[in-house]
Amino acid sequence: MTYPNFKADIQRYLRHHPDGVTWAELRDSLSLPYLRPCPEWTRRLEQEIGLVRRKGAGRALVWSLE
């Protein structure tokens, strides 16, 4: 999977889930091939699409768009 495909999939999914979702929910729903998100790609998403990660239940971070 290339970064542009990853970015498009994440952005499209988060637009349809404005309350946010966890990485595990994203990974499973989009059948992403990654156990954990790439830190470099995550930083790029924060800059390019306005990704926000906030503390959720337990250790989980909730991903959403600004």
Z-matrix of the N, CA and C atoms (Angstrom, degrees):
N
C 1 1.449
C 2 1.528 1 107.81
N 3 1.299 2 115.59 1 133.86
C 4 1.461 3 120.25 2 178.37
C 5 1.531 4 109.72 3 -90.44
N 6 1.323 5 115.44 4 161.99
C 7 1.463 6 119.51 5 179.09
C 8 1.531 7 112.14 6 -59.64
N 9 1.353 8 119.98 7 -44.71
C 10 1.472 9 118.52 8 179.76
C 11 1.534 10 113.12 9 -59.14
N 12 1.331 11 117.55 10 -37.15
C 13 1.466 12 120.31 11 176.99
C 14 1.526 13 111.09 12 -67.30
N 15 1.327 14 115.65 13 -43.95
C 16 1.459 15 122.28 14 178.20
C 17 1.530 16 109.94 15 -58.79
N 18 1.315 17 115.94 16 -48.42
C 19 1.465 18 121.85 17 -179.41
C 20 1.527 19 111.25 18 -59.91
N 21 1.316 20 117.15 19 -46.86
C 22 1.463 21 121.14 20 -178.95
C 23 1.528 22 111.17 21 -63.04
N 24 1.327 23 116.60 22 -42.84
C 25 1.466 24 120.50 23 -179.62
C 26 1.530 25 111.18 24 -64.12
N 27 1.328 26 116.23 25 -45.68
C 28 1.469 27 120.66 26 -179.18
C 29 1.523 28 110.52 27 -64.16
N 30 1.327 29 116.63 28 -46.26
C 31 1.464 30 120.68 29 -178.24
C 32 1.529 31 111.20 30 -62.34
N 33 1.313 32 116.92 31 -45.36
C 34 1.467 33 121.15 32 179.82
C 35 1.531 34 110.34 33 -61.56
N 36 1.331 35 117.21 34 -44.61
C 37 1.460 36 120.95 35 -177.95
C 38 1.535 37 111.19 36 -65.44
N 39 1.329 38 116.07 37 -44.48
C 40 1.467 39 119.04 38 -177.85
C 41 1.526 40 112.54 39 -68.97
N 42 1.318 41 117.71 40 -28.58
C 43 1.476 42 119.76 41 175.45
C 44 1.521 43 111.01 42 -64.00
N 45 1.324 44 116.94 43 -31.93
C 46 1.462 45 121.22 44 -179.99
C 47 1.532 46 112.77 45 -87.05
N 48 1.330 47 117.12 46 -6.25
C 49 1.465 48 122.26 47 179.06
C 50 1.532 49 108.69 48 -131.72
N 51 1.335 50 117.18 49 72.20
C 52 1.475 51 121.26 50 -173.50
C 53 1.530 52 114.17 51 -63.12
N 54 1.319 53 118.85 52 -21.06
C 55 1.468 54 120.28 53 178.45
C 56 1.520 55 111.85 54 -78.60
N 57 1.332 56 116.48 55 -11.45
C 58 1.454 57 121.33 56 177.69
C 59 1.517 58 112.85 57 94.67
N 60 1.310 59 114.18 58 161.53
C 61 1.466 60 122.55 59 179.36
C 62 1.524 61 108.44 60 -143.47
N 63 1.307 62 116.46 61 161.63
C 64 1.460 63 120.64 62 177.46
C 65 1.528 64 109.38 63 -84.24
N 66 1.331 65 115.16 64 166.10
C 67 1.462 66 119.65 65 177.12
C 68 1.529 67 110.15 66 -59.15
N 69 1.322 68 117.49 67 -41.99
C 70 1.466 69 120.45 68 -179.27
C 71 1.529 70 111.03 69 -59.72
N 72 1.325 71 116.89 70 -40.98
C 73 1.467 72 120.24 71 178.00
C 74 1.525 73 110.81 72 -66.01
N 75 1.332 74 116.94 73 -42.48
C 76 1.465 75 120.53 74 176.88
C 77 1.524 76 110.71 75 -60.77
N 78 1.311 77 115.19 76 -50.55
C 79 1.470 78 121.41 77 -177.66
C 80 1.528 79 111.13 78 -57.23
N 81 1.321 80 116.10 79 -47.79
C 82 1.458 81 119.68 80 -177.12
C 83 1.524 82 112.27 81 -71.45
N 84 1.322 83 117.38 82 -42.48
C 85 1.466 84 121.32 83 -178.29
C 86 1.523 85 112.14 84 -66.43
N 87 1.340 86 116.37 85 -37.50
C 88 1.463 87 120.70 86 -177.28
C 89 1.524 88 112.65 87 -96.91
N 90 1.331 89 116.61 88 1.81
C 91 1.476 90 122.06 89 -177.64
C 92 1.529 91 111.12 90 51.85
N 93 1.324 92 115.09 91 47.30
C 94 1.458 93 120.18 92 179.80
C 95 1.525 94 109.93 93 -73.74
N 96 1.327 95 117.33 94 142.92
C 97 1.470 96 120.72 95 -175.65
C 98 1.529 97 114.28 96 -85.24
N 99 1.330 98 118.24 97 18.70
C 100 1.455 99 121.64 98 -174.89
C 101 1.523 100 110.94 99 -117.90
N 102 1.331 101 116.18 100 134.11
C 103 1.462 102 120.18 101 176.27
C 104 1.529 103 110.12 102 -70.27
N 105 1.344 104 115.75 103 -43.55
C 106 1.464 105 121.85 104 178.22
C 107 1.530 106 108.86 105 -127.34
N 108 1.329 107 117.24 106 153.93
C 109 1.468 108 118.71 107 178.51
C 110 1.525 109 111.04 108 -72.38
N 111 1.300 110 116.17 109 144.99
C 112 1.460 111 122.18 110 177.23
C 113 1.535 112 108.45 111 -69.84
N 114 1.333 113 118.76 112 124.97
C 115 1.468 114 120.40 113 -179.02
C 116 1.532 115 113.18 114 -58.63
N 117 1.311 116 116.76 115 -38.27
C 118 1.472 117 119.72 116 179.97
C 119 1.526 118 110.72 117 -65.10
N 120 1.323 119 117.06 118 -45.22
C 121 1.460 120 120.60 119 179.47
C 122 1.519 121 110.88 120 -65.65
N 123 1.336 122 116.77 121 -37.12
C 124 1.460 123 120.61 122 179.21
C 125 1.527 124 110.82 123 -62.84
N 126 1.330 125 117.00 124 -43.65
C 127 1.473 126 120.35 125 177.65
C 128 1.527 127 110.86 126 -62.49
N 129 1.323 128 116.47 127 -39.80
C 130 1.467 129 119.65 128 178.44
C 131 1.526 130 110.68 129 -64.00
N 132 1.328 131 116.95 130 -39.85
C 133 1.467 132 120.22 131 178.48
C 134 1.532 133 110.67 132 -63.82
N 135 1.314 134 117.05 133 -37.47
C 136 1.466 135 120.15 134 177.74
C 137 1.527 136 110.31 135 -61.40
N 138 1.305 137 117.07 136 -40.73
C 139 1.462 138 121.04 137 -178.99
C 140 1.525 139 112.69 138 -77.55
N 141 1.329 140 117.18 139 -39.78
C 142 1.463 141 120.78 140 -170.45
C 143 1.525 142 114.90 141 -88.42
N 144 1.329 143 117.90 142 -36.97
C 145 1.473 144 118.63 143 -176.69
C 146 1.526 145 112.60 144 -119.31
N 147 1.329 146 117.26 145 0.74
C 148 1.461 147 119.90 146 179.35
C 149 1.513 148 113.58 147 79.42
N 150 1.320 149 117.20 148 31.33
C 151 1.457 150 120.49 149 176.62
C 152 1.519 151 109.58 150 -61.47
N 153 1.324 152 115.06 151 135.24
C 154 1.456 153 122.18 152 175.79
C 155 1.520 154 106.94 153 -126.18
N 156 1.332 155 115.75 154 132.97
C 157 1.459 156 120.12 155 175.51
C 158 1.515 157 107.74 156 -118.08
N 159 1.328 158 115.77 157 124.34
C 160 1.459 159 120.25 158 -179.16
C 161 1.531 160 109.08 159 -126.57
N 162 1.304 161 114.51 160 158.59
C 163 1.458 162 120.45 161 -177.79
C 164 1.517 163 110.78 162 -64.56
N 165 1.311 164 115.17 163 131.83
C 166 1.463 165 121.49 164 176.73
C 167 1.520 166 109.07 165 -113.05
N 168 1.291 167 115.93 166 -151.62
C 169 1.461 168 121.36 167 179.43
C 170 1.530 169 109.78 168 -71.85
N 171 1.312 170 115.88 169 136.98
C 172 1.465 171 120.28 170 178.68
C 173 1.520 172 111.00 171 63.67
N 174 1.327 173 116.19 172 -128.66
C 175 1.465 174 121.40 173 -178.83
C 176 1.509 175 112.40 174 -96.30
N 177 1.301 176 117.57 175 -2.88
C 178 1.467 177 121.75 176 -175.04
C 179 1.526 178 111.68 177 -71.02
N 180 1.331 179 114.39 178 145.52
C 181 1.463 180 121.82 179 170.97
C 182 1.518 181 108.07 180 -106.21
N 183 1.310 182 116.13 181 137.73
C 184 1.459 183 121.21 182 179.13
C 185 1.531 184 107.81 183 -97.30
N 186 1.300 185 116.16 184 123.43
C 187 1.466 186 123.05 185 179.71
C 188 1.522 187 109.07 186 -92.47
N 189 1.325 188 116.29 187 132.92
C 190 1.462 189 121.14 188 175.59
C 191 1.531 190 107.93 189 -153.17
N 192 1.317 191 115.47 190 174.35
C 193 1.460 192 121.31 191 176.81
C 194 1.517 193 108.99 192 -102.71
N 195 1.337 194 116.79 193 148.53
C 196 1.464 195 121.32 194 178.85
C 197 1.508 196 111.11 195 -58.85
